[in-house]
Amino acid sequence: MLIGGRGLTIKGELTAEEDLTIDGSFEGSIDLAGHHLVTGADSNVNASVTANNVTIRRLEGHITAERVDISPTALVDASVIAPRLALGDGATFNGAVNTERARAAADIARHRRKTP
């Protein structure tokens, strides 16, 4: 799913059960459990994000994911909880990264799925 356009601004809570690309401005929270979020080249995202994979070009906020890819031209000011983080050469990143907490959260989630 693609949400965006240079003149589009959205504020609120976004939940989807499919991959999502945002080109435009978004402020709020994004929950894409098990899916992939991509912030486009013209995006301006200020959000708390939960997703399986996140590919960032511009984001401010908080990210919880299994994998976070920060593009080489990205501007990111966020705290990241993820067991895997890739930072492209030339990207600007300001924030904290926690990989251990992400592993613990993933273990708890797997355990809960197994428990009836």
SEDREN-831243 format. One line per 2 residues: their letters; for each residue x, y, z of N, C-alpha, C. Coordinates in Angstrom, 2 decimals, decimal comma, padded with zeros to 5 digits. Atoms other than C-alpha are relative to their C-alpha. Example, Ala and Ser with C-alpha at 12.3 -4.5 7.8 and 13.67 -1.06 7.14 Angstrom:
REM SEDREN-831243
AS = 000,89/-001,19/000,00/012,30/-004,50/007,80/000,90/001,20/000,00 ~ -000,82/-001,19/-000,06/013,67/-001,06/007,14/-000,77/001,09/000,73
//
This chain:
REM SEDREN-831243
ML = 000,85/-001,16/000,00/000,00/000,00/000,00/000,90/001,23/000,00 ~ -000,74/-001,26/000,07/001,26/003,48/-000,82/-000,89/001,11/000,54
IG = 000,69/-001,17/-000,52/000,22/006,51/001,19/000,88/001,18/-000,29 ~ -000,85/-001,15/000,14/001,41/009,84/000,08/-000,24/000,89/-001,17
GR = 000,01/-001,09/000,95/002,08/012,71/-002,11/000,64/001,18/000,71 ~ -000,74/-001,10/-000,62/004,12/015,83/-001,50/-000,88/000,92/000,83
GL = 000,86/-000,92/-000,74/001,14/017,86/-000,29/-000,85/-000,68/001,07 ~ 000,84/000,74/-000,94/-000,40/015,15/001,91/000,59/-000,02/001,40
TI = -000,39/000,09/-001,40/-000,25/015,37/005,72/-001,06/-000,81/000,73 ~ 000,90/000,85/-000,76/-001,77/012,68/007,95/000,45/-000,01/001,45
KG = -000,28/000,10/-001,44/-002,01/012,68/011,76/-000,93/-001,05/000,58 ~ 000,85/000,99/-000,65/-003,23/009,77/013,86/000,69/-001,33/000,20
EL = -000,47/001,36/-000,20/-002,90/006,04/014,40/-000,25/-000,79/-001,27 ~ 000,10/000,78/001,23/-002,21/003,79/011,43/000,32/-001,45/000,31
TA = -000,21/001,44/-000,16/-002,61/000,02/011,57/-000,32/-000,65/-001,34 ~ 000,24/000,68/001,28/-002,29/-002,20/008,50/000,49/-001,43/000,08
EE = -000,41/001,40/000,08/-001,97/-005,87/007,69/000,63/-000,28/-001,36 ~ -000,75/000,14/001,24/000,22/-005,35/004,65/001,18/000,97/000,03
DL = -001,14/-000,90/000,10/003,47/-003,66/003,65/-000,49/001,40/-000,37 ~ 000,43/-001,39/000,18/003,32/000,14/003,53/001,17/000,88/-000,38
TI = -000,96/-001,03/000,36/005,23/002,95/001,82/-000,65/001,35/000,25 ~ 000,52/-001,34/-000,27/004,77/006,52/003,05/000,86/001,01/-000,75
DG = -000,60/-001,14/000,68/005,58/009,45/000,74/-000,89/001,17/000,36 ~ 000,80/-001,10/-000,50/004,34/012,58/002,45/000,30/000,18/001,47
SF = -000,22/-000,24/-001,42/004,00/013,73/006,04/-000,96/-000,85/000,83 ~ 000,82/000,80/-000,92/002,76/011,47/008,83/000,46/000,29/001,41
EG = -000,30/-000,21/-001,42/002,56/012,16/012,56/-000,95/-000,86/000,82 ~ 000,84/000,85/-000,84/001,34/009,63/015,12/000,67/-001,33/000,29
SI = -000,55/001,34/-000,23/001,78/005,88/015,48/-000,33/-000,89/-001,20 ~ 000,15/000,93/001,11/002,24/003,14/012,90/000,23/-001,40/000,53
DL = -000,10/001,39/-000,45/001,60/-000,54/013,68/-000,19/-000,92/-001,20 ~ 000,02/000,92/001,15/002,49/-002,99/010,91/000,57/-001,35/000,44
AG = -000,52/001,27/-000,53/003,04/-006,19/012,91/000,16/-001,01/-001,13 ~ -000,28/001,01/001,02/004,70/-008,71/010,62/000,20/000,54/-001,41
HH = -000,10/-000,57/001,35/005,05/-006,28/007,71/001,12/001,03/-000,09 ~ -001,14/-000,87/000,33/007,47/-003,81/006,11/-000,49/001,43/-000,21
LV = 000,26/-001,43/000,21/007,40/000,00/006,34/001,18/000,60/-000,74 ~ -001,02/-000,76/000,73/009,29/002,15/003,84/-000,41/001,46/000,05
TG = 000,26/-001,42/000,08/009,54/005,90/004,25/000,69/000,50/-001,26 ~ -000,50/-000,42/001,31/009,96/007,45/000,82/000,93/001,20/000,06
AD = -000,97/-001,08/000,10/012,45/010,04/-000,36/-000,60/001,36/000,37 ~ 000,65/-001,28/-000,29/009,93/012,87/000,04/-000,81/-000,04/001,29
SN = 000,81/000,15/-001,21/008,51/011,66/003,36/000,56/000,82/001,16 ~ -000,37/-000,64/-001,25/008,56/013,39/006,72/-000,86/-000,68/001,06
VN = 000,76/000,82/-000,95/007,52/010,88/009,40/000,47/000,29/001,41 ~ -000,25/-000,22/-001,41/007,29/011,73/013,09/-000,94/-000,97/000,72
AS = 000,89/001,05/-000,48/005,99/008,53/014,67/000,70/-001,02/000,88 ~ -000,41/001,20/-000,70/006,26/005,59/016,97/-000,38/-001,16/-000,92
VT = 000,21/001,03/001,02/006,68/002,64/014,59/000,26/-001,38/000,57 ~ -000,19/001,42/-000,30/006,21/-001,09/015,18/-000,24/-000,75/-001,30
AN = 000,11/000,75/001,25/006,88/-003,33/012,17/001,02/-001,12/000,01 ~ -000,99/001,06/000,12/008,78/-006,43/011,11/001,29/000,56/-000,57
NV = -001,15/-000,63/000,65/011,11/-004,49/008,79/-000,33/001,47/-000,25 ~ 000,18/-001,43/000,25/011,62/-000,74/008,44/001,18/000,48/-000,86
TI = -001,01/-000,62/000,84/013,50/001,01/005,62/-000,26/001,51/000,05 ~ 000,21/-001,40/-000,33/014,02/004,67/006,48/000,80/000,92/-000,91
RR = -000,69/-001,10/000,66/014,85/007,77/004,52/-000,11/001,26/000,85 ~ 000,15/-001,15/-000,90/013,45/010,34/006,96/-001,02/-000,34/001,08
LE = 000,89/000,36/-001,09/011,99/009,66/010,39/000,50/000,60/001,30 ~ -000,28/-000,46/-001,35/011,81/011,15/013,86/-000,96/-000,74/000,91
GH = 000,89/000,70/-000,92/010,47/009,13/016,78/000,62/-001,22/000,63 ~ -000,40/001,25/-000,63/010,77/005,54/017,94/-000,32/-001,15/-000,94
IT = 000,19/001,14/000,89/011,18/002,28/016,01/000,23/-001,29/000,77 ~ -000,16/001,35/-000,52/010,62/-001,28/017,21/-000,22/-000,94/-001,18
AE = 000,10/000,88/001,16/011,33/-003,88/014,52/001,01/-001,13/000,11 ~ -000,98/001,07/000,10/013,16/-007,09/013,68/001,24/000,46/-000,76
RV = -001,11/-000,52/000,80/015,29/-005,26/011,11/-000,29/001,44/-000,38 ~ 000,11/-001,40/000,39/015,91/-001,57/010,48/001,14/000,31/-000,97
DI = -000,98/-000,42/001,01/017,66/-000,34/007,32/-000,09/001,51/-000,14 ~ -000,05/-001,46/000,13/018,72/003,31/007,34/000,75/000,31/-001,28
SP = -000,54/-000,25/001,34/019,30/004,45/003,76/001,17/000,98/000,04 ~ -001,18/-000,86/000,02/022,55/006,22/002,78/-000,29/001,50/000,06
TA = 000,34/-001,43/-000,02/020,78/009,59/002,34/-000,97/000,35/001,12 ~ 001,02/-000,17/-001,04/018,58/009,19/005,43/000,35/001,07/001,03
LV = -000,09/-000,88/-001,15/017,96/011,73/008,18/-000,90/-000,62/001,07 ~ 000,77/000,72/-001,02/016,91/009,84/011,32/000,38/000,52/001,38
DA = -000,16/-000,40/-001,39/016,42/011,11/014,87/-000,99/-000,86/000,78 ~ 000,93/000,96/-000,59/014,96/008,12/016,69/000,72/-000,97/000,92
SV = -000,51/001,12/-000,77/015,44/005,47/019,31/-000,43/-001,27/-000,74 ~ 000,24/001,22/000,77/015,66/002,00/017,77/000,15/-001,20/000,91
IA = -000,08/001,29/-000,66/014,89/-001,36/019,32/-000,12/-001,04/-001,10 ~ -000,02/000,97/001,10/015,89/-004,03/016,80/001,23/-000,88/000,14
PR = -001,17/000,86/-000,05/018,15/-007,08/016,77/000,95/000,20/-001,18 ~ -000,83/-000,24/001,18/019,40/-006,10/013,30/-000,19/001,44/-000,49
LA = 000,01/-001,39/000,45/020,33/-002,57/012,19/001,07/000,17/-001,06 ~ -000,95/-000,31/001,07/021,97/-001,52/008,92/-000,02/001,51/-000,22
LG = -000,14/-001,45/000,15/023,26/002,04/008,63/000,78/000,27/-001,27 ~ -000,65/-000,28/001,28/024,02/003,19/005,09/001,07/001,06/000,12
DG = -001,09/-000,96/000,01/027,25/005,05/004,44/-000,51/001,36/-000,44 ~ 000,46/-001,35/000,31/026,45/008,77/004,52/-001,29/000,38/000,70
AT = 001,25/-000,29/-000,72/023,25/008,48/006,57/000,29/000,84/001,24 ~ -000,08/-000,76/-001,23/022,63/010,87/009,45/-000,94/-000,65/001,00
FN = 000,80/000,68/-001,02/021,46/009,03/012,58/000,34/000,58/001,36 ~ -000,15/-000,48/-001,36/020,92/010,47/016,04/-001,01/-000,74/000,85
GA = 000,92/000,73/-000,86/019,47/008,22/018,71/000,67/-001,18/000,66 ~ -000,48/001,18/-000,72/019,84/005,18/020,90/-000,41/-001,26/-000,75
VN = 000,28/001,30/000,60/020,00/001,60/019,64/000,09/-001,05/001,09 ~ 000,01/001,06/-000,99/019,07/-001,38/021,80/-000,31/-001,31/-000,71
TE = 000,22/001,28/000,66/019,53/-004,86/020,34/-000,38/-001,10/000,99 ~ 000,31/001,03/-001,00/019,30/-006,92/023,56/-001,47/000,02/000,39
RA = 001,42/-000,11/-000,36/015,86/-005,61/024,51/-000,87/-000,55/-001,12 ~ 000,75/000,52/001,14/014,65/-006,48/021,03/-000,01/-001,52/-000,01
RA = -000,05/001,46/-000,05/015,83/-010,05/021,38/-000,90/-000,55/001,10 ~ 000,85/000,44/-001,11/014,09/-010,40/024,75/-001,47/000,13/-000,36
AA = 001,39/-000,19/000,40/010,84/-008,98/023,36/-000,43/-001,04/-001,02 ~ 000,31/001,02/001,01/010,98/-011,37/020,39/-000,16/-001,36/000,65
DI = 000,12/001,27/-000,71/011,55/-014,34/022,72/-001,33/-000,10/000,74 ~ 001,27/-000,02/-000,73/008,55/-013,34/024,84/-001,17/-000,17/-000,97
AR = 001,07/000,11/001,00/006,36/-012,93/021,75/-000,11/-001,41/-000,54 ~ 000,04/001,39/000,48/007,36/-016,39/020,45/-000,59/-000,92/001,05
HR = 000,53/000,82/-001,09/006,62/-017,91/023,85/-001,51/000,16/000,12 ~ 001,43/-000,26/-000,12/003,18/-016,29/023,98/-000,78/-000,67/-001,12
RK = 000,68/000,66/001,12/002,29/-017,67/020,54/-000,10/-001,50/000,23 ~ 000,00/001,44/-000,25/003,17/-021,19/021,71/-000,93/-000,39/001,15
TP = 000,81/000,28/-001,18/001,19/-020,93/024,97/-001,47/000,13/-000,34 ~ 001,44/-000,07/000,32/-002,55/-021,76/024,65/-000,73/001,03/000,83
//
